[in-house]
Amino acid sequence: MMTSAFPRHFASDNNAGICPEVFAAMTEANQHHLPGYGDDPWTRRAEALFRDVFETDCEVFFVFNGTASNCLALWSLCESFHGVICHRHSHIETDECGAPGFFLHGVTLLPADTADGKLDEPSVRRAHTLRHDFHAPQPRALSLTQATELGTVYTPQEVGALSALARELKLFVHMDGARFANAVAGLSAAPADVTWRAGVDVLSLGGTKNGAMIGEAVVFFDRARADNFRRRCKQSGQLASKMRFLSSQWVGLLEGGAWLRHATHANGVATYLEQQLRALPGVTVAFPRQANAVFALLPAVAAAAVAARGWRFYNDVGPGGAARLMCSWDSTSGDVDAFVGDLRAALPRV
């Protein structure tokens, strides 16, 4: 049963605290005076870990949040008259308060739609061919969300096919990886296989949703696109003076594999949650559960009842009003049992 002191909810993996590995790394990074702006051993260590994880000589930058990581990455690919093809339910389209247009000085988003949150060849082609005269924005980049805002995941083959299409259409490929760790854990694939080996040019990699305190990484697999990126960070207020407190978090996450352990755990709790919800009468799972999110269509009276008991979740993230139930690195099966118990008690009797 839910109580006012209950510490965990299913509203967002942003709501979870800092994982122990990140806390330990930041504490260690706090022991000495070190140079600022990334000229420190923690940042170099984190950069080396990224190159090990992705098995390539990538260029890595650390920024404060996901909005900046997406927008600055796209800024490196586009001029002001360009357009970015993205999904209608992508974060850059629905949840950035117009930040792409603000950071990118006029770049237009060209949204496409599919039923499951994943772009496919027909939807990309439709968005690309809407108009090509000089009165319209010129498509320049394709942005893929991995895992998607509807909790689905692109396979390496799907990323490769879309990247090949992007090359045909003369587009760069950006990946919004706010929940990239959950996608990789769900696929049991090498990070390289779902990024640069599949044709991705730049990745916005999320740490906050996977146990970090603050900060995301921008990973350039096409190093030529990283030219002057540090100046873009400085100009936009995203260059941390005490950079080691951003980069040391990634040492905690990547060194020893905590990032994938935590993502695998969150995915596993989401699997258990899906199983329990499917057993309830009148509850329907709306989209395939492929990462750490479960979208469930709940009877309105039951949704209102569990919300009144203090459970927090969103029902405006995707189409159809489904409740988005997001599992975190610290979610437990006990949390699921408590929520499902309250939901079961609130369901209309038939």
VOSE-397429 format. One record per residue (C-alpha): x, z, y; residue in three letters; residue number from 1. Coordinates in nm, 2 decimals. Example, Ala and Ser with C-alpha at 12.3 -4.5 7.8 and 13.67 -1.06 7.14 Angstrom:
! residues 2
px, pz, py, residuo, num
1.23, 0.78, -0.45, ala, 1
1.37, 0.71, -0.11, ser, 2
! end
This chain:
! residues 350
px, pz, py, residuo, num
0.00, 0.00, 0.00, met, 1
0.12, -0.09, 0.35, met, 2
0.21, 0.20, 0.58, thr, 3
0.33, 0.22, 0.94, ser, 4
0.68, 0.32, 0.81, ala, 5
0.71, 0.02, 0.58, phe, 6
1.04, -0.15, 0.67, pro, 7
1.00, -0.51, 0.56, arg, 8
0.75, -0.79, 0.62, his, 9
0.71, -1.16, 0.54, phe, 10
0.68, -1.30, 0.89, ala, 11
1.04, -1.43, 0.91, ser, 12
1.38, -1.40, 0.77, asp, 13
1.49, -1.34, 1.13, asn, 14
1.33, -1.00, 1.10, asn, 15
1.58, -0.88, 0.84, ala, 16
1.87, -0.67, 0.93, gly, 17
2.25, -0.74, 0.91, ile, 18
2.38, -0.77, 0.55, cys, 19
2.66, -0.54, 0.45, pro, 20
2.93, -0.81, 0.42, glu, 21
2.87, -0.92, 0.78, val, 22
2.86, -0.56, 0.91, phe, 23
3.19, -0.49, 0.73, ala, 24
3.36, -0.80, 0.87, ala, 25
3.25, -0.73, 1.23, met, 26
3.36, -0.37, 1.20, thr, 27
3.71, -0.48, 1.09, glu, 28
3.72, -0.74, 1.37, ala, 29
3.65, -0.46, 1.61, asn, 30
3.97, -0.27, 1.54, gln, 31
4.22, -0.45, 1.77, his, 32
4.25, -0.64, 2.10, his, 33
4.26, -1.01, 2.02, leu, 34
4.26, -1.33, 2.23, pro, 35
3.92, -1.47, 2.34, gly, 36
3.74, -1.80, 2.32, tyr, 37
3.83, -1.87, 1.96, gly, 38
4.21, -1.83, 1.98, asp, 39
4.20, -1.55, 1.73, asp, 40
4.28, -1.51, 1.35, pro, 41
3.91, -1.44, 1.26, trp, 42
3.80, -1.77, 1.40, thr, 43
4.08, -1.96, 1.23, arg, 44
4.00, -1.78, 0.90, arg, 45
3.63, -1.87, 0.93, ala, 46
3.72, -2.23, 1.01, glu, 47
3.94, -2.25, 0.70, ala, 48
3.66, -2.10, 0.49, leu, 49
3.42, -2.37, 0.61, phe, 50
3.67, -2.64, 0.50, arg, 51
3.70, -2.48, 0.16, asp, 52
3.32, -2.45, 0.11, val, 53
3.26, -2.81, 0.22, phe, 54
3.57, -2.95, 0.06, glu, 55
3.67, -3.15, 0.36, thr, 56
3.86, -3.13, 0.69, asp, 57
3.55, -3.06, 0.90, cys, 58
3.55, -2.94, 1.26, glu, 59
3.36, -2.61, 1.32, val, 60
3.22, -2.45, 1.63, phe, 61
3.03, -2.12, 1.67, phe, 62
2.73, -2.08, 1.90, val, 63
2.48, -1.80, 1.97, phe, 64
2.16, -1.94, 1.82, asn, 65
1.98, -2.22, 1.64, gly, 66
1.83, -2.38, 1.94, thr, 67
2.18, -2.44, 2.09, ala, 68
2.33, -2.55, 1.76, ser, 69
2.07, -2.82, 1.72, asn, 70
2.06, -2.93, 2.07, cys, 71
2.44, -2.94, 2.13, leu, 72
2.49, -3.12, 1.80, ala, 73
2.24, -3.39, 1.90, leu, 74
2.39, -3.40, 2.25, trp, 75
2.72, -3.51, 2.08, ser, 76
2.54, -3.80, 1.92, leu, 77
2.32, -3.93, 2.20, cys, 78
2.31, -4.06, 2.56, glu, 79
2.02, -3.98, 2.79, ser, 80
1.82, -4.29, 2.71, phe, 81
1.84, -4.24, 2.33, his, 82
1.57, -4.10, 2.09, gly, 83
1.60, -3.88, 1.78, val, 84
1.37, -3.94, 1.48, ile, 85
1.25, -3.61, 1.33, cys, 86
0.96, -3.47, 1.13, his, 87
0.65, -3.37, 1.32, arg, 88
0.69, -3.02, 1.19, his, 89
1.06, -3.00, 1.25, ser, 90
1.19, -2.70, 1.46, his, 91
1.33, -2.93, 1.73, ile, 92
0.98, -3.08, 1.78, glu, 93
0.76, -2.77, 1.76, thr, 94
0.97, -2.46, 1.83, asp, 95
1.24, -2.53, 2.09, glu, 96
1.03, -2.52, 2.41, cys, 97
1.15, -2.86, 2.51, gly, 98
1.52, -2.76, 2.47, ala, 99
1.63, -3.10, 2.33, pro, 100
1.51, -3.27, 2.65, gly, 101
1.67, -2.99, 2.86, phe, 102
2.01, -3.00, 2.69, phe, 103
2.02, -3.37, 2.62, leu, 104
1.91, -3.47, 2.97, his, 105
1.62, -3.70, 2.88, gly, 106
1.67, -3.77, 2.51, val, 107
1.33, -3.82, 2.35, thr, 108
1.21, -3.70, 2.02, leu, 109
1.04, -3.96, 1.80, leu, 110
0.84, -3.76, 1.55, pro, 111
0.73, -3.89, 1.21, ala, 112
0.49, -3.73, 0.96, asp, 113
0.46, -3.68, 0.59, thr, 114
0.26, -3.44, 0.38, ala, 115
0.54, -3.21, 0.25, asp, 116
0.77, -3.18, 0.55, gly, 117
1.03, -3.42, 0.42, lys, 118
1.10, -3.75, 0.59, leu, 119
1.10, -4.06, 0.37, asp, 120
1.19, -4.43, 0.42, glu, 121
0.85, -4.55, 0.53, pro, 122
0.80, -4.27, 0.79, ser, 123
1.15, -4.32, 0.93, val, 124
1.10, -4.70, 0.95, arg, 125
0.77, -4.65, 1.13, arg, 126
0.92, -4.42, 1.39, ala, 127
1.22, -4.66, 1.43, his, 128
1.02, -4.98, 1.48, thr, 129
0.75, -4.85, 1.72, leu, 130
0.92, -5.02, 2.02, arg, 131
1.26, -5.16, 2.10, his, 132
1.25, -5.30, 2.45, asp, 133
1.45, -5.15, 2.73, phe, 134
1.14, -4.96, 2.86, his, 135
1.15, -4.73, 2.55, ala, 136
1.41, -4.49, 2.43, pro, 137
1.66, -4.64, 2.18, gln, 138
1.67, -4.45, 1.85, pro, 139
2.01, -4.31, 1.80, arg, 140
1.99, -4.02, 1.55, ala, 141
1.80, -3.91, 1.25, leu, 142
1.75, -3.53, 1.22, ser, 143
1.67, -3.38, 0.88, leu, 144
1.56, -3.02, 0.83, thr, 145
1.71, -2.85, 0.52, gln, 146
1.52, -2.66, 0.40, ala, 147
1.22, -2.80, 0.58, thr, 148
0.98, -2.61, 0.80, glu, 149
0.73, -2.63, 0.51, leu, 150
0.97, -2.48, 0.26, gly, 151
1.06, -2.79, 0.08, thr, 152
1.41, -2.92, 0.00, val, 153
1.58, -3.26, 0.02, tyr, 154
1.78, -3.34, -0.30, thr, 155
2.13, -3.49, -0.26, pro, 156
1.98, -3.82, -0.37, gln, 157
1.71, -3.81, -0.10, glu, 158
1.96, -3.72, 0.17, val, 159
2.18, -4.00, 0.05, gly, 160
1.90, -4.26, 0.06, ala, 161
1.79, -4.15, 0.41, leu, 162
2.15, -4.16, 0.53, ser, 163
2.19, -4.51, 0.39, ala, 164
1.88, -4.61, 0.58, leu, 165
2.02, -4.45, 0.90, ala, 166
2.33, -4.65, 0.86, arg, 167
2.12, -4.97, 0.83, glu, 168
1.93, -4.87, 1.14, leu, 169
2.25, -4.78, 1.32, lys, 170
2.16, -4.41, 1.35, leu, 171
2.37, -4.10, 1.32, phe, 172
2.25, -3.82, 1.08, val, 173
2.21, -3.46, 1.20, his, 174
2.09, -3.19, 0.96, met, 175
1.91, -2.88, 1.09, asp, 176
2.03, -2.62, 0.83, gly, 177
1.88, -2.30, 0.96, ala, 178
1.80, -2.23, 0.59, arg, 179
2.07, -2.45, 0.45, phe, 180
2.19, -2.17, 0.22, ala, 181
1.85, -2.14, 0.06, asn, 182
1.83, -2.51, 0.01, ala, 183
2.18, -2.52, -0.16, val, 184
2.09, -2.22, -0.37, ala, 185
1.76, -2.38, -0.48, gly, 186
1.94, -2.71, -0.56, leu, 187
2.24, -2.55, -0.74, ser, 188
2.43, -2.83, -0.57, ala, 189
2.77, -2.83, -0.40, ala, 190
2.73, -2.80, -0.02, pro, 191
2.94, -3.12, 0.02, ala, 192
2.69, -3.31, -0.21, asp, 193
2.40, -3.25, 0.02, val, 194
2.59, -3.31, 0.35, thr, 195
2.89, -3.53, 0.42, trp, 196
2.91, -3.69, 0.07, arg, 197
2.54, -3.79, 0.12, ala, 198
2.61, -3.93, 0.47, gly, 199
2.54, -3.64, 0.71, val, 200
2.75, -3.65, 1.03, asp, 201
2.69, -3.31, 1.17, val, 202
2.53, -2.99, 1.04, leu, 203
2.37, -2.70, 1.23, ser, 204
2.43, -2.42, 0.99, leu, 205
2.22, -2.10, 1.02, gly, 206
2.37, -1.76, 0.97, gly, 207
2.10, -1.54, 1.13, thr, 208
1.84, -1.60, 0.87, lys, 209
2.09, -1.53, 0.59, asn, 210
2.22, -1.19, 0.70, gly, 211
2.42, -1.25, 1.02, ala, 212
2.35, -1.05, 1.33, met, 213
2.36, -1.35, 1.57, ile, 214
2.51, -1.69, 1.58, gly, 215
2.51, -2.03, 1.40, glu, 216
2.78, -2.28, 1.32, ala, 217
2.80, -2.65, 1.42, val, 218
2.99, -2.84, 1.15, val, 219
3.12, -3.19, 1.23, phe, 220
3.20, -3.40, 0.93, phe, 221
3.25, -3.70, 1.16, asp, 222
3.53, -3.53, 1.36, arg, 223
3.52, -3.81, 1.62, ala, 224
3.18, -3.68, 1.74, arg, 225
3.33, -3.34, 1.81, ala, 226
3.53, -3.47, 2.11, asp, 227
3.47, -3.24, 2.41, asn, 228
3.23, -3.03, 2.21, phe, 229
3.39, -2.71, 2.33, arg, 230
3.33, -2.82, 2.69, arg, 231
2.97, -2.88, 2.60, arg, 232
2.95, -2.52, 2.47, cys, 233
3.11, -2.38, 2.78, lys, 234
2.89, -2.58, 3.02, gln, 235
2.57, -2.47, 2.84, ser, 236
2.66, -2.10, 2.82, gly, 237
2.73, -2.11, 2.45, gln, 238
3.11, -2.04, 2.44, leu, 239
3.16, -1.68, 2.34, ala, 240
3.45, -1.50, 2.51, ser, 241
3.47, -1.25, 2.23, lys, 242
3.44, -1.53, 1.97, met, 243
3.57, -1.32, 1.68, arg, 244
3.24, -1.13, 1.67, phe, 245
3.06, -1.46, 1.60, leu, 246
3.32, -1.61, 1.36, ser, 247
3.40, -1.29, 1.17, ser, 248
3.04, -1.28, 1.05, gln, 249
3.10, -1.61, 0.87, trp, 250
3.41, -1.46, 0.71, val, 251
3.18, -1.19, 0.57, gly, 252
2.92, -1.45, 0.45, leu, 253
3.15, -1.72, 0.31, leu, 254
3.44, -1.52, 0.17, glu, 255
3.33, -1.41, -0.18, gly, 256
3.01, -1.61, -0.17, gly, 257
2.77, -1.36, -0.01, ala, 258
2.59, -1.64, 0.17, trp, 259
2.47, -1.80, -0.16, leu, 260
2.41, -1.47, -0.33, arg, 261
2.18, -1.36, -0.05, his, 262
2.00, -1.70, -0.04, ala, 263
1.96, -1.70, -0.42, thr, 264
1.81, -1.35, -0.40, his, 265
1.56, -1.45, -0.13, ala, 266
1.46, -1.76, -0.33, asn, 267
1.41, -1.54, -0.64, gly, 268
1.18, -1.30, -0.45, val, 269
0.99, -1.60, -0.32, ala, 270
0.95, -1.73, -0.67, thr, 271
0.80, -1.40, -0.78, tyr, 272
0.57, -1.39, -0.48, leu, 273
0.45, -1.74, -0.56, glu, 274
0.37, -1.64, -0.92, gln, 275
0.18, -1.33, -0.81, gln, 276
-0.02, -1.53, -0.55, leu, 277
-0.12, -1.80, -0.79, arg, 278
-0.27, -1.54, -1.01, ala, 279
-0.52, -1.43, -0.74, leu, 280
-0.86, -1.58, -0.73, pro, 281
-0.93, -1.78, -0.41, gly, 282
-0.56, -1.81, -0.31, val, 283
-0.39, -2.15, -0.31, thr, 284
-0.03, -2.23, -0.27, val, 285
-0.02, -2.51, -0.01, ala, 286
0.33, -2.66, -0.06, phe, 287
0.59, -2.67, -0.33, pro, 288
0.80, -2.35, -0.32, arg, 289
1.16, -2.48, -0.32, gln, 290
1.35, -2.22, -0.11, ala, 291
1.25, -1.88, 0.03, asn, 292
0.91, -1.96, 0.19, ala, 293
0.57, -1.95, 0.03, val, 294
0.27, -2.11, 0.21, phe, 295
-0.06, -1.97, 0.09, ala, 296
-0.41, -2.05, 0.19, leu, 297
-0.59, -1.71, 0.21, leu, 298
-0.96, -1.64, 0.26, pro, 299
-1.00, -1.56, 0.62, ala, 300
-1.15, -1.21, 0.56, val, 301
-0.86, -1.12, 0.33, ala, 302
-0.59, -1.25, 0.57, ala, 303
-0.75, -1.04, 0.85, ala, 304
-0.77, -0.74, 0.63, ala, 305
-0.40, -0.74, 0.53, val, 306
-0.30, -0.81, 0.88, ala, 307
-0.50, -0.51, 0.99, ala, 308
-0.30, -0.30, 0.74, arg, 309
0.02, -0.40, 0.92, gly, 310
0.14, -0.70, 0.72, trp, 311
0.30, -0.96, 0.94, arg, 312
0.31, -1.33, 0.87, phe, 313
0.25, -1.66, 1.06, tyr, 314
-0.03, -1.90, 1.00, asn, 315
0.05, -2.16, 1.26, asp, 316
0.38, -2.30, 1.13, val, 317
0.25, -2.59, 0.93, gly, 318
-0.08, -2.78, 0.89, pro, 319
-0.40, -2.64, 0.76, gly, 320
-0.36, -2.28, 0.87, gly, 321
-0.17, -2.16, 0.56, ala, 322
0.00, -1.82, 0.58, ala, 323
0.38, -1.86, 0.58, arg, 324
0.53, -1.58, 0.38, leu, 325
0.91, -1.58, 0.42, met, 326
1.14, -1.38, 0.19, cys, 327
1.47, -1.25, 0.32, ser, 328
1.81, -1.14, 0.18, trp, 329
1.68, -0.78, 0.16, asp, 330
1.32, -0.85, 0.03, ser, 331
1.23, -0.69, -0.29, thr, 332
0.98, -0.73, -0.57, ser, 333
0.84, -0.40, -0.46, gly, 334
0.76, -0.56, -0.12, asp, 335
0.58, -0.84, -0.30, val, 336
0.38, -0.59, -0.52, asp, 337
0.27, -0.39, -0.22, ala, 338
0.16, -0.70, -0.03, phe, 339
-0.02, -0.86, -0.33, val, 340
-0.18, -0.53, -0.41, gly, 341
-0.33, -0.50, -0.05, asp, 342
-0.43, -0.87, -0.06, leu, 343
-0.60, -0.83, -0.40, arg, 344
-0.80, -0.54, -0.27, ala, 345
-0.91, -0.74, 0.03, ala, 346
-1.02, -1.06, -0.15, leu, 347
-1.39, -1.12, -0.15, pro, 348
-1.57, -1.02, -0.47, arg, 349
-1.72, -1.31, -0.66, val, 350
! end
